[in-house]
Amino acid sequence: MSVHRVVVTGATGFVGSAVVRRLAAADPHIEVRAVSRTPAPAAEAGIPGAPGAPGVRWVDADLTVPETLRGVCDGADVVLSLASHIGPEPELCTAVNTAGTAAVAAEAQRAGVARIVHLSTCAVYGPGPHRGQDVGELVPAPVSPASRSRLAGEEPVLAAGGLVLRAGLVLGPGDRWVVPALADAFRRVPAHWDGGAGTASFVDVDDLARLITACALGAGDSAGAAGILHAHHPVPVRNAELMAALVEHRVLPGRPAADWPWERCLEALAESQGWVSERQFTLLAGDHWYRADAAWRLTGTDPGPGPLARLGAAARWYRGRGAQAPG
């Protein structure tokens, strides 16, 4: 598959900026069109090819205003749909995740783009528990505005013959949700949560960017891939091991003092003030892991040593962020 021009929406976001960095480093002959509502922060995001530099061309467009997308995909070989809103506001979630993604898919089809790769989330499966199922073994049951709207956003991509990547929890510098939520929950529930036995699917943001880049460039046997794949590290992470690693990197203040049963954990969470809800706590502490070897095998990409091995690179970010709510 010969790729010369790649459009990336959400290019200044957590995952999008990592993908732009990967693409910019992958091949100097590839033109990356980095689409964002606010392209100015690109240099601050540490992206090679800040506005005006060769290789990355910044395009100011807003997914919630479809007419601003006109022409963005002209002449492109691949569109990477990476923009999302994961806050609690239903109207904004629908505008970005559902209508915005549909607008991107429509513009890609109008321009005759051969390939669309869209990033979604395993949160579409709902509260679980889930223990090692693959895509075809699960029926989505989203419960939040973000996950409902992201599930709906998959539909136009699939209808266009695109590839949807559902990722687990994403870690790394720039993460404002996962580890800060763990820190808030641990402050309120300072124990091993149900023995720390909960297991979940995680991926380091740069490893996810490598996988998305491989899909964009048609690596391995992925050039014609369509449908839905899971996109996180194949080996799940046990909660006790994750919390121990965060203690080791001084992100959490100390090890849990005791094992608390699940009901006591929920009581402590409810009796204390913080921003993590019971639903979010259940997602973080319970079993939510999914089989994810197919995407790596399809692209011929090494998934790497795993998210715990990557935590050291993000420790400074997490220490500075603490338990601060995303804003």
N, C-alpha and C positions, 0 to 999 in steps of 0.2 A: 504494500500500500504506500503510494507516494503522497506525502503530506507536505504542503508548502505554506498553507495559511491556516491558523487555528484561532477560533474565536473563543474567548473565555469570559463568561459572565460571572459576576461576583468576584472580580479580579483582585480587589483589595481586602477581601474577607479572609477569615482564618485559613480555610482550605484553599481558596482561590489564589491567594498570594503565594502559597507554597507551590501550587501547580505552575504558576507563571514563572517562578524561579527555576523549577525543573525544566520547563519547556525552553526557557531562555538559554539554559546550559546544555540542552540535549543536542541542538543542531543550529549553528549560526545562520543557516540558510532558511530556517523556518520563521515566518512572520507571525508574531503573536498579537492578536487584537485584544487588548485587555479592556473589557467593558465594565464600567462602574458609574454609579451616580456621582461619585466624588473621586475623580482620578488624582487629585492633588496629594492625598496621603501616601501615594505609591512609594515615594522615596523613603518616607518614614518607615514603611513596612519592610524595607531592606530588599526590595525587588530589583534585581539587575535589569537595567533598561527602564529607568524612571522616565517620566514624560519627556519625549523628544529624543531619546537615545535609540540607536539602531536595534533592530530585532524585536522590540516591543512598541506597538503603537497604541496609545491610550485613546479610548473612545468614551465620550461622556453620553450615557444613555440611561434611562430609567425604565425598568421592567414594568412599573405600574402605569407608565405612559407609553403605550405600544408604538405610537408614531415616532418616538425617539429612536426606536430600533431599526427604522427603515434604512436599508442599505448596509447595516452592520455586517451581515453575513455574505454580502456579494463577493463572489470569487473564493470563498472559503472552502476548505476541504473537510473540516471537522468543526463542530460546535461543542464546547464543553459547558454545560449548563450547571453552574456551581453556586448561583446566588440563592439565598434562602433567608427567611426570617424565622427565628426560633423563640421569639418572645410570646407572651400570653395574649396579645391583642388579636382577636379573631379577624377583624376586618383587614388589618395589615398582613396577617398570615395569608389570608385568601388572596389579597392583592398581589403579593410577591410570589408565594409558593405555588398557587394554583393558576390565577390569571396571568401572572408574569411569566411562569414557565410555559404556559400555552402560547403566549405571544412570541417567546423565543423560538419555540418549535415551529410556529407558523411562519415566522420570518426565515428560518432555516429552510423550510420547504419551498417557500417562494423563491429563494435564491438558488435552489437546486443543490443544497449541501448534501453530500452523500452520507454523512455520519453525524449522529447526535449522541453524546454521552452525558447522562444526567445523574447528579449525585442526590440520593435520597437517604433515608435513615431506617434502621431497624426498629425505631420507636413506633413505626406504623403497625407493629404486631401487638401493641398494647401491653397490659400489665403482666402477662405470663402467669406462672413461670414457663420459661422456654429452655430446653436442655438439648442442644445439639441438632436441632432440625435444620433442614435446608429449605430453600425458597418454596418449593412445591409441596412441602409438608405443613405449611402454615397458612392460616387465613388471617389477613390483616384485621385488627380490631383497635384502631387508634382511639385515644381518649382525650388528647389535648388539641387545641386549635392548630398548633404547629404540625403535629403528626397527621391530623386529618387533612390539612391543606397540602401537606407534602405528598401524601398518598394520592390525592386527587391530581396533583401536578405530574405524577408519573404517567397518567393516562395519555396525554397528547404526545409524549415522547415515545411511548410504546406504539401508539397508533401510527407514528411516522417511521416505524421500524428502527427505533433507537435502542440504546443500551442503558438500563437503569442500574446503578450501583447503590445498594443499600448498605450503609456503613454502620458499625457499632459506635461505641463512645470514642471520640477522637481526643487524643492528648497531645500536648506540645506547647511551645511558646505561642501565646495568642489565645489559648483556651480560657474562656471566661465562664464556662458552665460546669465542666465535669469536676475537676479537682477543687475549684472554689466551693462547689456544692458539697463535696466530701469533707472539706475543712469546716464548713458551716454545720454539717450534720454531726461531725465528730465533736465539735465544741458543745453541742447540745446532748449528744449521746456518747459519752466518753468511755466506750466499752467495745469489746468484740461484738459485732452485731450478729446475733444468732450464731455465735461461735466463729464468725468470719468465714462461714462456709459458702456464702453466695458467690456465684461465678458468672462472669459477664464477658462479652466480646469487646475488645478495645483495639485501637490502632493508633500508632504514632502519626502525626500529621504529615511528616515527610515521607513515611512509608506509603501512606494513602496517596500522596501526590505522585509517588513513583508509579503506583498502580494505575492511577488515572492517566498519567502521561503515556504509559505503555498502551493503554486502551486507545488513547487519542492517535498514537502513531501506528496502530495496527500491529503491535509486537506479537510474536508467536503466531497463534491461530486466531487472534482476536479481531482481525480486520472486518469480518462479516458478522460478528457477534451481535445478537439482539436479544431482547427480553430482560430478565432481572437476575442479577448476581449479588451475593454478599461481598462486601469489600472491607474486611478488617483482618487482623492477624488470625491465622487458623487455630492458634492455641489460645484458649480462653484464660482469663486471669481470675484467680480466687481473691475474694475481697481481703482476707487476712494478709495475703502476700502484697497486694497493692498498698494497703495501709502501712505495712512494715517498710516498704520501699519509700513511702512518703515521709515516714519518721526518719529513716536513714538519711534522706536528703534535706532534713530539717524543714520540710514543708508543714508537717504536723508537729505539735509541741512535745509529744511523748507517746509511748506505747499505751494501748488500752489497759486499764487496770484489771478488768474482769470480763468474763463472758456473760452477756445478758440475753435472755430469751427474747424472741421476736416481739411478744406483746409488751414486755417492759421497754424495749427500744421505742416502740410506737408511743407508749405513754410518755416517756421522757421527751420525745420530739414534740409532742402536742403540748406539754407543759412549759416549754421554753420558747423564747422568741427567736426568730430567724427567718430566712427567706426560702429555705428548702421545704417543699410540701411533702406530705406523706406519700403521694404518688411518685414524686421525684426520688424520695428516699428509698422506696421499694425498688425503683429502677436501678439505683446504685448498689443496693445491698442484697438484692435477691438474685435468682438465677435468670439470666437473660443472655444466653450464648447460642451462637448459630454457626452451623458448618460454613466454612469460608475458604475451602481449598480450590474451588473451581476457577475463580477469577485469576488467581496467581498461576495456576497450571495453564490456563488458556493463553495468558500473555507471556509465559515463560519467565516470570518475574520472581525473584527470591523475596519472600516476605520479610526477611531480616530476623534479628534475634528476638524481637518482640517488644511491646511497649514498655515493660518494666526496665529493660536494658537501655531504653532511650530516655528515661526520666531525668537522668543527670543533666542533659542538655537543656531541659525545661525548668530545672529546680529554681534558678534565679527568678524566672518569671513568676513561678508559683509562690515563692516566698514573698515577693513584692505584692502579689495579688491577694494573698491570704484568703479569708472567707468572704471577701467582698462580693456582693450580688452583681450579676451582669447588668450593665447599664448602657 
